[in-house]
């Protein structure tokens, strides 16, 4: 496809202004041309190897009417077709089947997709900035989720020296907590781990609330409900 046509398509179809997502007192949003020219790189839309089942992308669909990209200069963009490449740790915007823009994270403050917030933190394991999903927040604590990929080898037939089933790419989840917004500590999503993170004088009330409402600390939606209640105490 002609790159000039791709560019026009990107401007006219996939980006739109938003007047309700300002992260400061400003409600004006710059032309999407700025994002196109300074905050992304055109890449080839390649799928996973046919020999490996699975996809590196976090979301099943690229279509999202509720995706907002917040920039460090307090501008924001609404984008209609976006996905997170877990394997390459980057967000990508699709404008056509042969036209994908890899977003440069340098000037991105956060990305909201369908009420889910993603921000970059220093990964304590690999010592590099990576995207984490902010699951829940209190006044002094944030619980994060990190997505990674790994390859699960298929079954191998030693008699025929051939694979019976193909290798598969799967997504795994890791959980972290941070009190200062910078230093991350890996944690398990469990009742004991969650209760260790909250104020001791509020633990009994939180436990009773979770029990009365049959809330599971390992379930993300239930955990959000538990922390929402905790924030009211």
Phi and psi restraints in degrees (value plus and minus 20) as a CYANA .aco file:
   2 UNK   PHI     -79.0   -39.0
   2 UNK   PSI     107.8   147.8
   3 UNK   PHI     -82.1   -42.1
   3 UNK   PSI     -52.6   -12.6
   4 UNK   PHI     -85.4   -45.4
   4 UNK   PSI     -60.4   -20.4
   5 UNK   PHI     -86.7   -46.7
   5 UNK   PSI     -57.2   -17.2
   6 UNK   PHI     -80.2   -40.2
   6 UNK   PSI     -64.2   -24.2
   7 UNK   PHI     -81.1   -41.1
   7 UNK   PSI     -65.0   -25.0
   8 UNK   PHI     -84.5   -44.5
   8 UNK   PSI     -60.2   -20.2
   9 UNK   PHI     -80.8   -40.8
   9 UNK   PSI     -61.7   -21.7
  10 UNK   PHI     -81.7   -41.7
  10 UNK   PSI     -61.3   -21.3
  11 UNK   PHI     -91.4   -51.4
  11 UNK   PSI     -57.7   -17.7
  12 UNK   PHI    -114.0   -74.0
  12 UNK   PSI     -42.1    -2.1
  13 UNK   PHI    -130.0   -90.0
  13 UNK   PSI     -66.7   -26.7
  14 UNK   PHI    -116.2   -76.2
  14 UNK   PSI     -37.6     2.4
  15 UNK   PHI    -132.2   -92.2
  15 UNK   PSI     123.4   163.4
  16 UNK   PHI    -163.9  -123.9
  16 UNK   PSI     136.4   176.4
  17 UNK   PHI     -96.0   -56.0
  17 UNK   PSI     131.8   171.8
  18 UNK   PHI    -146.2  -106.2
  18 UNK   PSI     116.4   156.4
  19 UNK   PHI    -129.3   -89.3
  19 UNK   PSI     -16.9    23.1
  20 UNK   PHI    -140.9  -100.9
  20 UNK   PSI     -13.1    26.9
  21 UNK   PHI    -137.9   -97.9
  21 UNK   PSI       0.3    40.3
  22 UNK   PHI     -83.5   -43.5
  22 UNK   PSI     117.4   157.4
  23 UNK   PHI    -118.7   -78.7
  23 UNK   PSI     -11.1    28.9
  24 UNK   PHI    -160.8  -120.8
  24 UNK   PSI    -186.4  -146.4
  25 UNK   PHI     -92.0   -52.0
  25 UNK   PSI     -33.0     7.0
  26 UNK   PHI     -94.8   -54.8
  26 UNK   PSI     124.2   164.2
  27 UNK   PHI    -145.7  -105.7
  27 UNK   PSI      -0.6    39.4
  28 UNK   PHI    -122.4   -82.4
  28 UNK   PSI     122.8   162.8
  29 UNK   PHI    -144.6  -104.6
  29 UNK   PSI     114.2   154.2
  30 UNK   PHI     -88.4   -48.4
  30 UNK   PSI     140.9   180.9
  31 UNK   PHI     -81.2   -41.2
  31 UNK   PSI     120.7   160.7
  32 UNK   PHI     -82.7   -42.7
  32 UNK   PSI     -34.7     5.3
  33 UNK   PHI     -77.3   -37.3
  33 UNK   PSI     -54.2   -14.2
  34 UNK   PHI     -81.8   -41.8
  34 UNK   PSI     -66.2   -26.2
  35 UNK   PHI     -82.9   -42.9
  35 UNK   PSI     -60.9   -20.9
  36 UNK   PHI     -83.2   -43.2
  36 UNK   PSI     -64.7   -24.7
  37 UNK   PHI    -104.3   -64.3
  37 UNK   PSI     -50.1   -10.1
  38 UNK   PHI    -132.3   -92.3
  38 UNK   PSI     -32.5     7.5
  39 UNK   PHI    -151.0  -111.0
  39 UNK   PSI      14.6    54.6
  40 UNK   PHI    -188.8  -148.8
  40 UNK   PSI     147.7   187.7
  41 UNK   PHI    -158.9  -118.9
  41 UNK   PSI     107.1   147.1
  42 UNK   PHI     -88.2   -48.2
  42 UNK   PSI     112.1   152.1
  43 UNK   PHI    -149.8  -109.8
  43 UNK   PSI     146.9   186.9
  44 UNK   PHI    -101.7   -61.7
  44 UNK   PSI     113.1   153.1
  45 UNK   PHI    -100.7   -60.7
  45 UNK   PSI      74.2   114.2
  46 UNK   PHI    -129.4   -89.4
  46 UNK   PSI     120.7   160.7
  47 UNK   PHI    -114.5   -74.5
  47 UNK   PSI     148.3   188.3
  48 UNK   PHI     -83.9   -43.9
  48 UNK   PSI     136.4   176.4
  49 UNK   PHI     -76.1   -36.1
  49 UNK   PSI     119.9   159.9
  50 UNK   PHI     -84.8   -44.8
  50 UNK   PSI     -36.4     3.6
  51 UNK   PHI    -104.1   -64.1
  51 UNK   PSI     -28.9    11.1
  52 UNK   PHI    -141.8  -101.8
  52 UNK   PSI     105.5   145.5
  53 UNK   PHI    -101.9   -61.9
  53 UNK   PSI     135.7   175.7
  54 UNK   PHI      83.3   123.3
  54 UNK   PSI     153.0   193.0
  55 UNK   PHI    -155.0  -115.0
  55 UNK   PSI     127.1   167.1
  56 UNK   PHI     -99.7   -59.7
  56 UNK   PSI     -26.8    13.2
  57 UNK   PHI    -106.1   -66.1
  57 UNK   PSI     121.3   161.3
  58 UNK   PHI     -92.6   -52.6
  58 UNK   PSI     -63.1   -23.1
  59 UNK   PHI    -118.7   -78.7
  59 UNK   PSI     124.9   164.9
  60 UNK   PHI     -86.6   -46.6
  60 UNK   PSI     -52.2   -12.2
  61 UNK   PHI    -142.1  -102.1
  61 UNK   PSI     127.7   167.7
  62 UNK   PHI    -104.1   -64.1
  62 UNK   PSI     -35.8     4.2
  63 UNK   PHI    -102.6   -62.6
  63 UNK   PSI     106.0   146.0
  64 UNK   PHI    -169.4  -129.4
  64 UNK   PSI     103.8   143.8
  65 UNK   PHI    -111.4   -71.4
  65 UNK   PSI     -19.2    20.8
  66 UNK   PHI    -147.0  -107.0
  66 UNK   PSI      17.0    57.0
  67 UNK   PHI    -121.8   -81.8
  67 UNK   PSI     106.4   146.4
  68 UNK   PHI    -147.2  -107.2
  68 UNK   PSI     112.3   152.3
  69 UNK   PHI    -126.4   -86.4
  69 UNK   PSI      97.1   137.1
  70 UNK   PHI    -118.2   -78.2
  70 UNK   PSI     104.7   144.7
  71 UNK   PHI    -113.9   -73.9
  71 UNK   PSI     139.5   179.5
  72 UNK   PHI     -87.6   -47.6
  72 UNK   PSI     -37.3     2.7
  73 UNK   PHI    -114.2   -74.2
  73 UNK   PSI      -1.4    38.6
  74 UNK   PHI      49.7    89.7
  74 UNK   PSI       1.2    41.2
  75 UNK   PHI    -121.0   -81.0
  75 UNK   PSI     138.1   178.1
  76 UNK   PHI    -159.8  -119.8
  76 UNK   PSI     133.3   173.3
  77 UNK   PHI    -151.6  -111.6
  77 UNK   PSI     120.0   160.0
  78 UNK   PHI    -120.8   -80.8
  78 UNK   PSI     109.7   149.7
  79 UNK   PHI    -149.3  -109.3
  79 UNK   PSI     124.0   164.0
  80 UNK   PHI    -118.2   -78.2
  80 UNK   PSI     -41.0    -1.0
  81 UNK   PHI    -155.7  -115.7
  81 UNK   PSI      80.8   120.8
  82 UNK   PHI    -164.3  -124.3
  82 UNK   PSI     131.9   171.9
  83 UNK   PHI    -173.3  -133.3
  83 UNK   PSI     141.4   181.4
  84 UNK   PHI    -127.9   -87.9
  84 UNK   PSI     101.1   141.1
  85 UNK   PHI    -105.5   -65.5
  85 UNK   PSI      81.2   121.2
  86 UNK   PHI     -84.3   -44.3
  86 UNK   PSI     -60.5   -20.5
  87 UNK   PHI     -82.7   -42.7
  87 UNK   PSI     -61.3   -21.3
  88 UNK   PHI    -118.8   -78.8
  88 UNK   PSI     -20.7    19.3
  89 UNK   PHI      34.8    74.8
  89 UNK   PSI      32.4    72.4
  90 UNK   PHI    -171.5  -131.5
  90 UNK   PSI     132.6   172.6
  91 UNK   PHI    -109.4   -69.4
  91 UNK   PSI     122.5   162.5
  92 UNK   PHI    -150.5  -110.5
  92 UNK   PSI     121.3   161.3
  93 UNK   PHI    -132.4   -92.4
  93 UNK   PSI     109.9   149.9
  94 UNK   PHI    -124.5   -84.5
  94 UNK   PSI     107.7   147.7
  95 UNK   PHI    -128.9   -88.9
  95 UNK   PSI     -41.2    -1.2
  96 UNK   PHI    -184.5  -144.5
  96 UNK   PSI     147.6   187.6
  97 UNK   PHI     -79.7   -39.7
  97 UNK   PSI     -49.8    -9.8
  98 UNK   PHI    -128.7   -88.7
  98 UNK   PSI       1.7    41.7
  99 UNK   PHI    -161.8  -121.8
  99 UNK   PSI      85.0   125.0
 100 UNK   PHI    -149.1  -109.1
 100 UNK   PSI     115.8   155.8
 101 UNK   PHI    -128.9   -88.9
 101 UNK   PSI      98.7   138.7
 102 UNK   PHI    -103.8   -63.8
 102 UNK   PSI      99.6   139.6
 103 UNK   PHI     -97.8   -57.8
 103 UNK   PSI     110.7   150.7
 104 UNK   PHI     -96.2   -56.2
 104 UNK   PSI      99.5   139.5
 105 UNK   PHI     -96.0   -56.0
 105 UNK   PSI     -27.4    12.6
 106 UNK   PHI     -73.7   -33.7
 106 UNK   PSI     -66.2   -26.2
 107 UNK   PHI    -125.5   -85.5
 107 UNK   PSI      -7.2    32.8
 108 UNK   PHI    -114.1   -74.1
 108 UNK   PSI     107.0   147.0
 109 UNK   PHI    -104.0   -64.0
 109 UNK   PSI     -66.4   -26.4
 110 UNK   PHI    -184.3  -144.3
 110 UNK   PSI     144.3   184.3
 111 UNK   PHI    -151.1  -111.1
 111 UNK   PSI     106.7   146.7
 112 UNK   PHI    -126.8   -86.8
 112 UNK   PSI     106.7   146.7
 113 UNK   PHI    -151.6  -111.6
 113 UNK   PSI      95.0   135.0
 114 UNK   PHI      29.8    69.8
 114 UNK   PSI      29.9    69.9
 115 UNK   PHI      48.9    88.9
 115 UNK   PSI      -2.7    37.3
 116 UNK   PHI    -134.1   -94.1
 116 UNK   PSI     111.8   151.8
 117 UNK   PHI    -127.2   -87.2
 117 UNK   PSI     110.5   150.5
 118 UNK   PHI    -140.1  -100.1
 118 UNK   PSI     110.0   150.0
 119 UNK   PHI    -156.6  -116.6
 119 UNK   PSI     140.2   180.2
 120 UNK   PHI    -113.7   -73.7
 120 UNK   PSI     113.2   153.2
 121 UNK   PHI    -151.6  -111.6
 121 UNK   PSI     142.1   182.1
 122 UNK   PHI     -96.8   -56.8
 122 UNK   PSI      95.7   135.7
 123 UNK   PHI     -90.7   -50.7
 123 UNK   PSI      98.0   138.0
 124 UNK   PHI     -87.9   -47.9
 124 UNK   PSI     -41.3    -1.3
 125 UNK   PHI    -100.7   -60.7
 125 UNK   PSI     -66.4   -26.4
 126 UNK   PHI    -121.9   -81.9
 126 UNK   PSI     -26.0    14.0
 127 UNK   PHI      34.8    74.8
 127 UNK   PSI      27.1    67.1
 128 UNK   PHI    -165.2  -125.2
 128 UNK   PSI     134.5   174.5
 129 UNK   PHI     -92.4   -52.4
 129 UNK   PSI     108.4   148.4
 130 UNK   PHI    -159.0  -119.0
 130 UNK   PSI     142.1   182.1
 131 UNK   PHI    -100.1   -60.1
 131 UNK   PSI     114.5   154.5
 132 UNK   PHI    -146.8  -106.8
 132 UNK   PSI     127.1   167.1
 133 UNK   PHI    -111.1   -71.1
 133 UNK   PSI     107.7   147.7
 134 UNK   PHI    -102.1   -62.1
 134 UNK   PSI      89.5   129.5
 135 UNK   PHI    -101.4   -61.4
 135 UNK   PSI     -76.2   -36.2
 136 UNK   PHI    -163.9  -123.9
 136 UNK   PSI     135.1   175.1
 137 UNK   PHI    -154.9  -114.9
 137 UNK   PSI     123.2   163.2
 138 UNK   PHI    -139.1   -99.1
 138 UNK   PSI    -194.0  -154.0
 139 UNK   PHI     -85.0   -45.0
 139 UNK   PSI     -46.4    -6.4
 140 UNK   PHI    -147.4  -107.4
 140 UNK   PSI     -10.9    29.1
 141 UNK   PHI    -170.1  -130.1
 141 UNK   PSI     123.2   163.2
 142 UNK   PHI    -150.6  -110.6
 142 UNK   PSI     112.1   152.1
 143 UNK   PHI    -125.0   -85.0
 143 UNK   PSI     109.8   149.8
 144 UNK   PHI    -139.5   -99.5
 144 UNK   PSI     136.8   176.8
 145 UNK   PHI    -145.8  -105.8
 145 UNK   PSI     112.4   152.4
 146 UNK   PHI    -134.7   -94.7
 146 UNK   PSI     112.4   152.4
 147 UNK   PHI    -122.4   -82.4
 147 UNK   PSI     116.7   156.7
 148 UNK   PHI    -157.6  -117.6
 148 UNK   PSI     144.6   184.6
 149 UNK   PHI    -136.8   -96.8
 149 UNK   PSI     133.3   173.3
 150 UNK   PHI    -167.5  -127.5
 150 UNK   PSI     136.1   176.1
 151 UNK   PHI    -120.8   -80.8
 151 UNK   PSI     102.2   142.2
 152 UNK   PHI    -117.3   -77.3
 152 UNK   PSI      98.5   138.5
 153 UNK   PHI     -89.4   -49.4
 153 UNK   PSI     119.9   159.9
 154 UNK   PHI     -94.0   -54.0
 154 UNK   PSI     150.8   190.8
 155 UNK   PHI     -90.6   -50.6
 155 UNK   PSI     122.8   162.8
 156 UNK   PHI    -140.0  -100.0
 156 UNK   PSI     112.7   152.7
 157 UNK   PHI    -114.6   -74.6
 157 UNK   PSI      88.6   128.6
 158 UNK   PHI     -87.1   -47.1
 158 UNK   PSI     -40.7    -0.7
 159 UNK   PHI     -94.7   -54.7
 159 UNK   PSI     -62.7   -22.7
 160 UNK   PHI    -118.0   -78.0
 160 UNK   PSI     -27.4    12.6
 161 UNK   PHI      37.6    77.6
 161 UNK   PSI      15.6    55.6
 162 UNK   PHI    -152.3  -112.3
 162 UNK   PSI     135.9   175.9
 163 UNK   PHI    -100.9   -60.9
 163 UNK   PSI     115.2   155.2
 164 UNK   PHI    -103.1   -63.1
 164 UNK   PSI     -58.3   -18.3
 165 UNK   PHI    -148.1  -108.1
 165 UNK   PSI     128.9   168.9
 166 UNK   PHI     -94.8   -54.8
 166 UNK   PSI     140.7   180.7
 167 UNK   PHI     -84.2   -44.2
 167 UNK   PSI     134.7   174.7
 168 UNK   PHI    -153.8  -113.8
 168 UNK   PSI     114.6   154.6
 169 UNK   PHI    -107.9   -67.9
 169 UNK   PSI     103.5   143.5
 170 UNK   PHI    -142.6  -102.6
 170 UNK   PSI     134.3   174.3
 171 UNK   PHI    -122.7   -82.7
 171 UNK   PSI     114.2   154.2
 172 UNK   PHI    -137.3   -97.3
 172 UNK   PSI     139.2   179.2
 173 UNK   PHI    -141.9  -101.9
 173 UNK   PSI     119.4   159.4
 174 UNK   PHI    -145.8  -105.8
 174 UNK   PSI     130.5   170.5
 175 UNK   PHI    -142.5  -102.5
 175 UNK   PSI     123.7   163.7
 176 UNK   PHI    -159.1  -119.1
 176 UNK   PSI     138.6   178.6
 177 UNK   PHI    -148.0  -108.0
 177 UNK   PSI     131.1   171.1
 178 UNK   PHI    -165.4  -125.4
 178 UNK   PSI     118.6   158.6
 179 UNK   PHI    -121.4   -81.4
 179 UNK   PSI     -48.3    -8.3
 180 UNK   PHI    -126.8   -86.8
 180 UNK   PSI     -19.7    20.3
 181 UNK   PHI      60.3   100.3
 181 UNK   PSI     -15.7    24.3
 182 UNK   PHI    -150.1  -110.1
 182 UNK   PSI     -68.7   -28.7
 183 UNK   PHI    -108.5   -68.5
 183 UNK   PSI      99.5   139.5
 184 UNK   PHI    -124.3   -84.3
 184 UNK   PSI     120.6   160.6
 185 UNK   PHI    -143.7  -103.7
 185 UNK   PSI     105.9   145.9
 186 UNK   PHI     -89.3   -49.3
 186 UNK   PSI     124.6   164.6
 187 UNK   PHI    -166.2  -126.2
 187 UNK   PSI     146.6   186.6
 188 UNK   PHI    -121.5   -81.5
 188 UNK   PSI     127.8   167.8
 189 UNK   PHI    -106.4   -66.4
 189 UNK   PSI      68.4   108.4
 190 UNK   PHI    -164.3  -124.3
 190 UNK   PSI     144.9   184.9
 191 UNK   PHI     -79.5   -39.5
 191 UNK   PSI     -68.2   -28.2
 192 UNK   PHI     -81.9   -41.9
 192 UNK   PSI     -62.7   -22.7
 193 UNK   PHI     -86.8   -46.8
 193 UNK   PSI     -59.6   -19.6
 194 UNK   PHI     -87.5   -47.5
 194 UNK   PSI     -64.2   -24.2
 195 UNK   PHI     -86.2   -46.2
 195 UNK   PSI     -47.3    -7.3
 196 UNK   PHI     -87.8   -47.8
 196 UNK   PSI     -41.5    -1.5
 197 UNK   PHI    -110.6   -70.6
 197 UNK   PSI     -32.1     7.9
 198 UNK   PHI    -123.7   -83.7
 198 UNK   PSI     144.3   184.3
 199 UNK   PHI     -79.9   -39.9
 199 UNK   PSI     116.4   156.4
 200 UNK   PHI     -81.9   -41.9
 200 UNK   PSI     -52.8   -12.8
 201 UNK   PHI     -97.2   -57.2
 201 UNK   PSI     -23.3    16.7
 202 UNK   PHI    -135.9   -95.9
 202 UNK   PSI     -20.2    19.8
 203 UNK   PHI     -83.2   -43.2
 203 UNK   PSI     -64.4   -24.4
 204 UNK   PHI     -81.6   -41.6
 204 UNK   PSI     -61.1   -21.1
 205 UNK   PHI     -85.7   -45.7
 205 UNK   PSI     -60.1   -20.1
 206 UNK   PHI     -86.1   -46.1
 206 UNK   PSI     -65.6   -25.6
 207 UNK   PHI     -81.0   -41.0
 207 UNK   PSI     -61.2   -21.2
 208 UNK   PHI     -87.1   -47.1
 208 UNK   PSI     -59.8   -19.8
 209 UNK   PHI     -84.2   -44.2
 209 UNK   PSI     -63.1   -23.1
 210 UNK   PHI     -84.4   -44.4
 210 UNK   PSI     -59.5   -19.5
 211 UNK   PHI     -88.0   -48.0
 211 UNK   PSI     -65.3   -25.3
 212 UNK   PHI     -83.6   -43.6
 212 UNK   PSI     -49.3    -9.3
 213 UNK   PHI    -128.2   -88.2
 213 UNK   PSI      -8.0    32.0
 214 UNK   PHI      31.4    71.4
 214 UNK   PSI      28.5    68.5
 215 UNK   PHI    -114.8   -74.8
 215 UNK   PSI     115.1   155.1
 216 UNK   PHI    -121.6   -81.6
 216 UNK   PSI     103.9   143.9
 217 UNK   PHI     -84.9   -44.9
 217 UNK   PSI     -41.0    -1.0
 218 UNK   PHI    -107.7   -67.7
 218 UNK   PSI     -33.5     6.5
 219 UNK   PHI    -109.8   -69.8
 219 UNK   PSI     107.5   147.5
 220 UNK   PHI     -79.5   -39.5
 220 UNK   PSI     -66.9   -26.9
 221 UNK   PHI     -84.5   -44.5
 221 UNK   PSI     -59.8   -19.8
 222 UNK   PHI     -86.8   -46.8
 222 UNK   PSI     -58.9   -18.9
 223 UNK   PHI     -82.3   -42.3
 223 UNK   PSI     -60.7   -20.7
 224 UNK   PHI     -81.7   -41.7
 224 UNK   PSI     -59.0   -19.0
 225 UNK   PHI     -87.1   -47.1
 225 UNK   PSI     -57.7   -17.7
 226 UNK   PHI     -85.1   -45.1
 226 UNK   PSI     -67.1   -27.1
 227 UNK   PHI     -88.4   -48.4
 227 UNK   PSI     -54.4   -14.4
 228 UNK   PHI     -81.3   -41.3
 228 UNK   PSI     -61.5   -21.5
 229 UNK   PHI     -86.2   -46.2
 229 UNK   PSI     -63.2   -23.2
 230 UNK   PHI     -77.7   -37.7
 230 UNK   PSI     -57.6   -17.6
 231 UNK   PHI     -88.6   -48.6
 231 UNK   PSI     -34.9     5.1
 232 UNK   PHI    -108.4   -68.4
 232 UNK   PSI     -32.7     7.3
